[in-house]
Amino acid sequence: MREWFAHPLTIIGAGYGAYMRLDDSEDQAAFRAGLKAWLAEQLPEATPSAPRAWSADELRAWSKALHAAGYAGLTWPAAHGGRGLSPSYQAIYAEESALAEAPDHAGVIGLGMVGPAIVHYGTDAQKAEHLPRILSGETIFCQGFSEPDAGSDLASVRTRARRVEGGYVVDGEKVWSSYAHLADHCLLLARTDPDAAKHRGLTCFLLDMRAPGVEVRPLRQLSGDTDFNQILLSGVEIPDHCVLGEPGQGWRVALTTLAHERGTFGITLTARLSVQLDRLVKTAKACGADPRVRAEIAELYVDLQGLRFTGYRALAAMERTGEPGPESSILKLRWSQANQRVSALALRLLGAGAAADGTDAFWGGYWQHQRLRSRANSIEGGTSEILRGIVAERVLGLPKSR
Ligand SMILES: Cc1cc2nc3c(=O)[nH]c(=O)nc-3n(C[C@H](O)[C@H](O)[C@H](O)COP(=O)(O)OP(=O)(O)OC[C@H]3O[C@@H](n4cnc5c(N)ncnc54)[C@H](O)[C@@H]3O)c2cc1C
C-alpha cells in the first residue's frame, strides 16, 4: 500500500498550461533514494505495528541528526542554512519520513512556520540569532496566536502590548499553544494599537519564554496528552529588537506564518494517513473484517487517493505561484474526516477489546489514543466550518455569509 506515494512531482511548463509529472525527476529520485537509505540507517527498527513514543530529548537528538544530514530546512534559502530546494523536495521528505515512521523535527513550528517568517521579515540580528538554532533543534518555538476569544477570528486578539521606552510591556492570555511547555521562544501576536482598525493594530514579537512574567500552564487534552498550553503574560517586557516586522504589521506577519503552515502540510497529512490506513488493514487482518467493514476500508482507500492527487495539485499550484492555494483547505477538511474515520473504524474492529486499557489493549491502546486525539483534527489549524467557508467563497465563488 505504501509505495503509492513513491512517485510525485515534477512540474512541467509554467502558468495555467503547466502540468505535473507523477514521477520523480532524476534529481528528485536521487534525493529520495539518499533519504530512504539515511532513514533506514537511522531507524533500523522502523515500521513496528504500533509507533513508538519519542521523549523530548530523543526528539532534540533526532532534530540534530536531521540537521547534520541536511534534511532540516530543505526549502529555506541556502544563505540561511537551508538547501534552497523547491517544495516538491519537502513533499518527498514528508512522504518518506512518514513511511519510515520517523518522528517530526522537534521544532516543527520553528522550522515550518516561524523560521520562514523570520527569513521574510527578520532583521539580520534576528536571523543570526534564531535561524541556525531552529534548524539544529536547539531553539524550539511555539505559536502564541489563539486566545480564549480569538481563535477562528484571530484578528480579535486582545493581548495588549503597551509602548514603553525601549520596547513594550505585554499583558494578556494565549491559549492552545502547542509545545509552549518545551519552547524557548514564542511568536506572539499582540495588540499594540487599540485605536487602529482590527487587523491594523497588531504586532508580532519574538518572545523569550524565560522572560519574567511568562507563565505556561499545560492543558490536558481529551487524549490525556498535554501537548498544548495556556500562556499567561503579566507585565512581560519585550525589547524593541524582538519585534518581528514593523510595529502594526503583525497581521501580515501572522498570515505569512499561517501560509507556510499550509504549505506542504497536505502532503504530510496524506502520507501519514496512508500509514494509518496501513495499520487499519493490519488491524482488520488481525481481528477479522466483515463485508461492511471491508467496504468502509475500501472507501477510505478511495478517499486517500483523492487526497493524494489533491495534494499534488496543491503542490503544483504552490510551485507555480509560490503560495498555497485554497486546495489546502479541501485537503485539511477531508483529511481530518478520513483520519477520524480510520480510528473510529479501528475501534469497531476491536469490538469489546476497545474497552481494554494499557497492556491488555490491542497495540497498547494505540487506537484508543488515536480516536481521542483525532477529535482535535477538525479544530486545529482551522476548524472544518471555517474551511468549508473558504471552499465556498474562494473555490466556488459563493457570496460571503456575512
Ligand atoms: C490540538 C490543537 C493545537 C493547537 N495549537 C495551536 C498553537 O500552537 N497556537 C495557536 O495559536 N493556536 C493553536 N490551536 C488553536 C486553534 O487554532 C483554534 O482552536 C482554532 O483556530 C479554533 O478557534 P477556537 O478554538 O477559539 O474556536 P472558535 O473560533 O471559538 O470556534 C468555535 C466554533 O464556532 C465555529 N465558528 C467560528 N467562526 C465561524 C464562522 N465564521 N463560520 C462558521 N463557524 C464558525 C467554529 O468552527 C467552531 O466550531 C490549537 C488547537 C488545537 C485543537
The ligand as an SDF file (V2000), in Angstrom:
LIG
                    3D

 53 58  0  0  0  0  0  0  0  0999 V2000
   -4.5600   20.3360   19.1040 C   0  0  0  0  0  0  0  0  0  0  0  0
   -4.5850   21.8210   18.8980 C   0  0  0  0  0  0  0  0  0  0  0  0
   -3.4070   22.5240   18.7870 C   0  0  0  0  0  0  0  0  0  0  0  0
   -3.4190   23.9100   18.6290 C   0  0  0  0  0  0  0  0  0  0  0  0
   -2.2180   24.5840   18.5600 N   0  0  0  0  0  0  0  0  0  0  0  0
   -2.2280   25.9290   18.4970 C   0  0  0  0  0  0  0  0  0  0  0  0
   -0.9970   26.6780   18.5650 C   0  0  0  0  0  0  0  0  0  0  0  0
    0.0950   26.0850   18.6580 O   0  0  0  0  0  0  0  0  0  0  0  0
   -1.0430   28.0150   18.5630 N   0  0  0  0  0  0  0  0  0  0  0  0
   -2.2260   28.6930   18.4650 C   0  0  0  0  0  0  0  0  0  0  0  0
   -2.1960   29.9080   18.4340 O   0  0  0  0  0  0  0  0  0  0  0  0
   -3.4230   28.0250   18.4170 N   0  0  0  0  0  0  0  0  0  0  0  0
   -3.4430   26.6780   18.4340 C   0  0  0  0  0  0  0  0  0  0  0  0
   -4.6300   25.9850   18.4130 N   0  0  0  0  0  0  0  0  0  0  0  0
   -5.8760   26.7560   18.3870 C   0  0  0  0  0  0  0  0  0  0  0  0
   -6.6540   26.6480   17.0930 C   0  0  0  0  0  0  0  0  0  0  0  0
   -6.0510   27.4280   16.0950 O   0  0  0  0  0  0  0  0  0  0  0  0
   -8.0720   27.1010   17.4050 C   0  0  0  0  0  0  0  0  0  0  0  0
   -8.6420   26.1410   18.3000 O   0  0  0  0  0  0  0  0  0  0  0  0
   -8.9360   27.2110   16.1770 C   0  0  0  0  0  0  0  0  0  0  0  0
   -8.4960   28.2600   15.3500 O   0  0  0  0  0  0  0  0  0  0  0  0
  -10.4070   27.4500   16.5360 C   0  0  0  0  0  0  0  0  0  0  0  0
  -10.5280   28.5140   17.4120 O   0  0  0  0  0  0  0  0  0  0  0  0
  -11.3580   28.3670   18.7920 P   0  0  0  0  0  0  0  0  0  0  0  0
  -10.9210   27.1100   19.4460 O   0  0  0  0  0  0  0  0  0  0  0  0
  -11.2200   29.6330   19.5280 O   0  0  0  0  0  0  0  0  0  0  0  0
  -12.8400   28.1400   18.3200 O   0  0  0  0  0  0  0  0  0  0  0  0
  -13.8390   29.2950   17.8380 P   0  0  0  0  0  0  0  0  0  0  0  0
  -13.1820   30.1220   16.7840 O   0  0  0  0  0  0  0  0  0  0  0  0
  -14.3960   29.9900   19.0240 O   0  0  0  0  0  0  0  0  0  0  0  0
  -14.9600   28.4380   17.1570 O   0  0  0  0  0  0  0  0  0  0  0  0
  -15.9850   27.7660   17.9220 C   0  0  0  0  0  0  0  0  0  0  0  0
  -16.9130   27.0960   16.9250 C   0  0  0  0  0  0  0  0  0  0  0  0
  -17.5450   28.0940   16.1130 O   0  0  0  0  0  0  0  0  0  0  0  0
  -17.2930   27.8380   14.7350 C   0  0  0  0  0  0  0  0  0  0  0  0
  -17.0890   29.0910   14.0100 N   0  0  0  0  0  0  0  0  0  0  0  0
  -16.3150   30.1370   14.3760 C   0  0  0  0  0  0  0  0  0  0  0  0
  -16.3390   31.1070   13.4350 N   0  0  0  0  0  0  0  0  0  0  0  0
  -17.1440   30.6530   12.4480 C   0  0  0  0  0  0  0  0  0  0  0  0
  -17.5610   31.1780   11.1790 C   0  0  0  0  0  0  0  0  0  0  0  0
  -17.1370   32.3650   10.7600 N   0  0  0  0  0  0  0  0  0  0  0  0
  -18.3690   30.4190   10.4060 N   0  0  0  0  0  0  0  0  0  0  0  0
  -18.7960   29.2000   10.8180 C   0  0  0  0  0  0  0  0  0  0  0  0
  -18.4510   28.6430   12.0110 N   0  0  0  0  0  0  0  0  0  0  0  0
  -17.6250   29.3590   12.8030 C   0  0  0  0  0  0  0  0  0  0  0  0
  -16.0190   27.0100   14.7220 C   0  0  0  0  0  0  0  0  0  0  0  0
  -15.9050   26.2350   13.5360 O   0  0  0  0  0  0  0  0  0  0  0  0
  -16.1770   26.1650   15.9680 C   0  0  0  0  0  0  0  0  0  0  0  0
  -16.9970   25.0490   15.6970 O   0  0  0  0  0  0  0  0  0  0  0  0
   -4.6600   24.6000   18.5520 C   0  0  0  0  0  0  0  0  0  0  0  0
   -5.8550   23.8850   18.6570 C   0  0  0  0  0  0  0  0  0  0  0  0
   -5.8370   22.5170   18.8390 C   0  0  0  0  0  0  0  0  0  0  0  0
   -7.1440   21.7850   18.9500 C   0  0  0  0  0  0  0  0  0  0  0  0
  1  2  1  0
  2  3  1  0
  2 52  2  0
  3  4  2  0
  4  5  1  0
  4 50  1  0
  5  6  2  0
  6  7  1  0
  6 13  1  0
  7  8  2  0
  7  9  1  0
  9 10  1  0
 10 11  2  0
 10 12  1  0
 12 13  2  0
 13 14  1  0
 14 15  1  0
 14 50  1  0
 15 16  1  0
 16 17  1  0
 16 18  1  0
 18 19  1  0
 18 20  1  0
 20 21  1  0
 20 22  1  0
 22 23  1  0
 23 24  1  0
 24 25  2  0
 24 26  1  0
 24 27  1  0
 27 28  1  0
 28 29  2  0
 28 30  1  0
 28 31  1  0
 31 32  1  0
 32 33  1  0
 33 34  1  0
 33 48  1  0
 34 35  1  0
 35 36  1  0
 35 46  1  0
 36 37  1  0
 36 45  1  0
 37 38  2  0
 38 39  1  0
 39 40  1  0
 39 45  2  0
 40 41  1  0
 40 42  2  0
 42 43  1  0
 43 44  2  0
 44 45  1  0
 46 47  1  0
 46 48  1  0
 48 49  1  0
 50 51  2  0
 51 52  1  0
 52 53  1  0
M  END
$$$$
